[in-house]
Amino acid sequence: MALFKKRTEPKAGEWYYCLQHKAVEEGMQCPAKNRFGPYATRAEAENAMEKVKERNREWDTDPKWNDGGDAPRA
């Protein structure tokens, strides 16, 4: 059984942000490796990179990940 099913038909109203073209696209126009989404609205897709920057700032300042010590090695 496959972990992920390949979906060939986009759902109506799905929006994506294409990392390659740096543009919002309706439906699955570019390969999955080049896009973020799906988003419910065009506006959400337009703000995809801002959301990424915001999350990265949160993770960079998260004390659980920045305790000053080295991570244990296996």
PyMOL CGO cylinders between C-alpha atoms (Angstrom):
from pymol import cmd
from pymol.cgo import CYLINDER

trace = [
    CYLINDER, 0.00, 0.00, 0.00, 1.39, 3.38, -0.98, 0.3, 1, 1, 1, 1, 1, 1,
    CYLINDER, 1.39, 3.38, -0.98, 1.93, 5.93, 1.73, 0.3, 1, 1, 1, 1, 1, 1,
    CYLINDER, 1.93, 5.93, 1.73, 0.86, 8.80, -0.51, 0.3, 1, 1, 1, 1, 1, 1,
    CYLINDER, 0.86, 8.80, -0.51, -1.64, 8.59, -3.32, 0.3, 1, 1, 1, 1, 1, 1,
    CYLINDER, -1.64, 8.59, -3.32, -0.84, 10.52, -6.46, 0.3, 1, 1, 1, 1, 1, 1,
    CYLINDER, -0.84, 10.52, -6.46, -3.70, 12.90, -7.00, 0.3, 1, 1, 1, 1, 1, 1,
    CYLINDER, -3.70, 12.90, -7.00, -4.05, 13.95, -10.60, 0.3, 1, 1, 1, 1, 1, 1,
    CYLINDER, -4.05, 13.95, -10.60, -7.14, 16.15, -10.39, 0.3, 1, 1, 1, 1, 1, 1,
    CYLINDER, -7.14, 16.15, -10.39, -6.98, 19.28, -8.24, 0.3, 1, 1, 1, 1, 1, 1,
    CYLINDER, -6.98, 19.28, -8.24, -9.94, 20.19, -6.09, 0.3, 1, 1, 1, 1, 1, 1,
    CYLINDER, -9.94, 20.19, -6.09, -11.78, 23.33, -7.11, 0.3, 1, 1, 1, 1, 1, 1,
    CYLINDER, -11.78, 23.33, -7.11, -10.47, 26.42, -5.35, 0.3, 1, 1, 1, 1, 1, 1,
    CYLINDER, -10.47, 26.42, -5.35, -7.09, 25.02, -4.29, 0.3, 1, 1, 1, 1, 1, 1,
    CYLINDER, -7.09, 25.02, -4.29, -4.27, 27.53, -4.44, 0.3, 1, 1, 1, 1, 1, 1,
    CYLINDER, -4.27, 27.53, -4.44, -0.52, 26.88, -4.36, 0.3, 1, 1, 1, 1, 1, 1,
    CYLINDER, -0.52, 26.88, -4.36, 2.64, 28.96, -4.14, 0.3, 1, 1, 1, 1, 1, 1,
    CYLINDER, 2.64, 28.96, -4.14, 5.21, 27.85, -6.71, 0.3, 1, 1, 1, 1, 1, 1,
    CYLINDER, 5.21, 27.85, -6.71, 8.76, 28.16, -5.41, 0.3, 1, 1, 1, 1, 1, 1,
    CYLINDER, 8.76, 28.16, -5.41, 10.27, 27.90, -8.88, 0.3, 1, 1, 1, 1, 1, 1,
    CYLINDER, 10.27, 27.90, -8.88, 8.17, 30.64, -10.49, 0.3, 1, 1, 1, 1, 1, 1,
    CYLINDER, 8.17, 30.64, -10.49, 7.63, 32.63, -7.27, 0.3, 1, 1, 1, 1, 1, 1,
    CYLINDER, 7.63, 32.63, -7.27, 3.97, 32.92, -8.16, 0.3, 1, 1, 1, 1, 1, 1,
    CYLINDER, 3.97, 32.92, -8.16, 0.54, 31.86, -6.97, 0.3, 1, 1, 1, 1, 1, 1,
    CYLINDER, 0.54, 31.86, -6.97, -1.13, 29.19, -9.07, 0.3, 1, 1, 1, 1, 1, 1,
    CYLINDER, -1.13, 29.19, -9.07, -4.62, 27.77, -9.03, 0.3, 1, 1, 1, 1, 1, 1,
    CYLINDER, -4.62, 27.77, -9.03, -4.53, 24.00, -9.10, 0.3, 1, 1, 1, 1, 1, 1,
    CYLINDER, -4.53, 24.00, -9.10, -1.52, 21.71, -9.35, 0.3, 1, 1, 1, 1, 1, 1,
    CYLINDER, -1.52, 21.71, -9.35, 0.35, 23.26, -12.25, 0.3, 1, 1, 1, 1, 1, 1,
    CYLINDER, 0.35, 23.26, -12.25, 3.91, 22.60, -11.07, 0.3, 1, 1, 1, 1, 1, 1,
    CYLINDER, 3.91, 22.60, -11.07, 5.47, 19.49, -9.49, 0.3, 1, 1, 1, 1, 1, 1,
    CYLINDER, 5.47, 19.49, -9.49, 4.86, 19.00, -5.76, 0.3, 1, 1, 1, 1, 1, 1,
    CYLINDER, 4.86, 19.00, -5.76, 8.57, 19.50, -5.01, 0.3, 1, 1, 1, 1, 1, 1,
    CYLINDER, 8.57, 19.50, -5.01, 8.23, 23.10, -6.24, 0.3, 1, 1, 1, 1, 1, 1,
    CYLINDER, 8.23, 23.10, -6.24, 5.12, 24.22, -4.40, 0.3, 1, 1, 1, 1, 1, 1,
    CYLINDER, 5.12, 24.22, -4.40, 3.59, 24.99, -1.02, 0.3, 1, 1, 1, 1, 1, 1,
    CYLINDER, 3.59, 24.99, -1.02, -0.07, 24.30, -0.45, 0.3, 1, 1, 1, 1, 1, 1,
    CYLINDER, -0.07, 24.30, -0.45, -2.86, 23.72, -0.96, 0.3, 1, 1, 1, 1, 1, 1,
    CYLINDER, -2.86, 23.72, -0.96, -4.32, 26.91, 0.47, 0.3, 1, 1, 1, 1, 1, 1,
    CYLINDER, -4.32, 26.91, 0.47, -8.03, 27.67, 0.69, 0.3, 1, 1, 1, 1, 1, 1,
    CYLINDER, -8.03, 27.67, 0.69, -7.70, 31.15, -0.78, 0.3, 1, 1, 1, 1, 1, 1,
    CYLINDER, -7.70, 31.15, -0.78, -5.48, 33.03, -3.18, 0.3, 1, 1, 1, 1, 1, 1,
    CYLINDER, -5.48, 33.03, -3.18, -4.59, 35.48, -0.39, 0.3, 1, 1, 1, 1, 1, 1,
    CYLINDER, -4.59, 35.48, -0.39, -3.26, 32.66, 1.81, 0.3, 1, 1, 1, 1, 1, 1,
    CYLINDER, -3.26, 32.66, 1.81, -1.11, 31.39, -1.04, 0.3, 1, 1, 1, 1, 1, 1,
    CYLINDER, -1.11, 31.39, -1.04, 0.18, 34.91, -1.72, 0.3, 1, 1, 1, 1, 1, 1,
    CYLINDER, 0.18, 34.91, -1.72, 1.36, 35.09, 1.90, 0.3, 1, 1, 1, 1, 1, 1,
    CYLINDER, 1.36, 35.09, 1.90, 3.04, 31.68, 1.88, 0.3, 1, 1, 1, 1, 1, 1,
    CYLINDER, 3.04, 31.68, 1.88, 6.61, 33.00, 2.00, 0.3, 1, 1, 1, 1, 1, 1,
    CYLINDER, 6.61, 33.00, 2.00, 5.79, 35.42, 4.83, 0.3, 1, 1, 1, 1, 1, 1,
    CYLINDER, 5.79, 35.42, 4.83, 4.35, 32.52, 6.80, 0.3, 1, 1, 1, 1, 1, 1,
    CYLINDER, 4.35, 32.52, 6.80, 7.55, 30.54, 6.18, 0.3, 1, 1, 1, 1, 1, 1,
    CYLINDER, 7.55, 30.54, 6.18, 9.69, 33.46, 7.39, 0.3, 1, 1, 1, 1, 1, 1,
    CYLINDER, 9.69, 33.46, 7.39, 7.50, 33.85, 10.48, 0.3, 1, 1, 1, 1, 1, 1,
    CYLINDER, 7.50, 33.85, 10.48, 7.76, 30.16, 11.35, 0.3, 1, 1, 1, 1, 1, 1,
    CYLINDER, 7.76, 30.16, 11.35, 11.51, 30.16, 10.80, 0.3, 1, 1, 1, 1, 1, 1,
    CYLINDER, 11.51, 30.16, 10.80, 11.88, 33.12, 13.21, 0.3, 1, 1, 1, 1, 1, 1,
    CYLINDER, 11.88, 33.12, 13.21, 9.78, 31.27, 15.80, 0.3, 1, 1, 1, 1, 1, 1,
    CYLINDER, 9.78, 31.27, 15.80, 11.87, 28.11, 15.45, 0.3, 1, 1, 1, 1, 1, 1,
    CYLINDER, 11.87, 28.11, 15.45, 15.15, 30.06, 15.52, 0.3, 1, 1, 1, 1, 1, 1,
    CYLINDER, 15.15, 30.06, 15.52, 14.19, 31.60, 18.85, 0.3, 1, 1, 1, 1, 1, 1,
    CYLINDER, 14.19, 31.60, 18.85, 12.55, 28.53, 20.40, 0.3, 1, 1, 1, 1, 1, 1,
    CYLINDER, 12.55, 28.53, 20.40, 14.46, 27.73, 23.61, 0.3, 1, 1, 1, 1, 1, 1,
    CYLINDER, 14.46, 27.73, 23.61, 13.78, 24.00, 23.16, 0.3, 1, 1, 1, 1, 1, 1,
    CYLINDER, 13.78, 24.00, 23.16, 15.97, 24.08, 20.05, 0.3, 1, 1, 1, 1, 1, 1,
    CYLINDER, 15.97, 24.08, 20.05, 18.47, 26.72, 21.13, 0.3, 1, 1, 1, 1, 1, 1,
    CYLINDER, 18.47, 26.72, 21.13, 19.67, 25.63, 24.54, 0.3, 1, 1, 1, 1, 1, 1,
    CYLINDER, 19.67, 25.63, 24.54, 23.32, 26.36, 23.80, 0.3, 1, 1, 1, 1, 1, 1,
    CYLINDER, 23.32, 26.36, 23.80, 24.35, 22.73, 24.06, 0.3, 1, 1, 1, 1, 1, 1,
    CYLINDER, 24.35, 22.73, 24.06, 25.17, 20.22, 21.40, 0.3, 1, 1, 1, 1, 1, 1,
    CYLINDER, 25.17, 20.22, 21.40, 22.50, 17.78, 20.42, 0.3, 1, 1, 1, 1, 1, 1,
    CYLINDER, 22.50, 17.78, 20.42, 23.14, 14.22, 21.59, 0.3, 1, 1, 1, 1, 1, 1,
    CYLINDER, 23.14, 14.22, 21.59, 24.67, 12.04, 18.92, 0.3, 1, 1, 1, 1, 1, 1,
    CYLINDER, 24.67, 12.04, 18.92, 23.64, 8.46, 18.34, 0.3, 1, 1, 1, 1, 1, 1,
]
cmd.load_cgo(trace, "trace")
